[in-house]
Amino acid sequence: MQNIECKYELREPALAAAVCRRLGARSLGTIRQRDTYFKVAEGRLKKREVLGEPAEWIFYHRTDRPRPRLSHFTIYSETEARDRFGERPMPVWLVVDKARGLWILGNVRVHIDEVRGLGSFLEIEARVSTRNHAGLCQRRVRALLKHLGPLLGEPIGASYSDLLAQEQESARSPRK
């Protein structure tokens, strides 16, 4: 599967939700997610856990650049993940906990995230399909960004796992 995605620091989460509502997006509420990232030779692998739902294993590749970009991903069930990655426990890299406000507008998902240890972020994902080609998804993401622009801080090219790893490294490094 593929999507066009981007991430930004978010200055005003409540206003971002109001903009989504005004644009006609449907709120699916706020969910708590725990993403456990594993050390893998290439790409990224995380196990996503949400209370009351089966765990998903998400393996993905994308470039780390701070603008809308194409991401390739596969979602596995627990059984499929064991078949694909083996029975033995894999080495855990780190865990990202977040509260995610989820909004849906057509094939676009808007995430208003509060990430423990990092702060507030906005993430937009437009699912690419035969009806929604990558160029159309890019246009939809950019159109949403025009509406949300004043609420956004810096664009983020890295994953939450990379940002959290940087924060943890900074906390361990002696200050000069």
Steps between C-alpha positions, in 0.01 A plus 500: 500500500601862457408839633611859475583627846642798682551610860527839669543640845155615610453827686123485560349148518150622590496742207626228266202284606266796433647544151451129428137525616441812287641321192251216548738241640347233721646452848564144610594622848827474686682171535805408704769321304817330608749440220789269584780542246737215426853497366490379141763503226299723267181703520305536822295247691259583779237313694199725555280428798165665567287391795218273387638440151730231360863605475629598156854464378591775254808473282577808293752681281507871424748778454557730795423839354289779645235526228224271373663175393412152382503222757485127422355286778363156584275424796528155656287322759677330793499168313619655174777686686624176660500334157685795342745596779536175694395359836786636709459833677661779301722765658290798611640839405254725683132563579290799392180573694249746359144621515373535143201706396390340175314685224392358162437705187449272199817292460696736727569441869594793719670410829520751781760333720622565852819295526637428846838665540475696173188719487224572246514411133277487196536215256314466170479174305325459163460137391612436142277270294389452142228764556731730698835508322808650666467837322139541616600403855781759490249769397258404778774511762623839377143639498456395863833656590379834361209495745712386794816700421473775766469234772809311394857529616801341333454217250638170632677251274572235764277247672393541862743221584792699355392816684465313829840333453655846446329630816624202703854544365496872586387420854790253543767728353696716742425870459786735418 
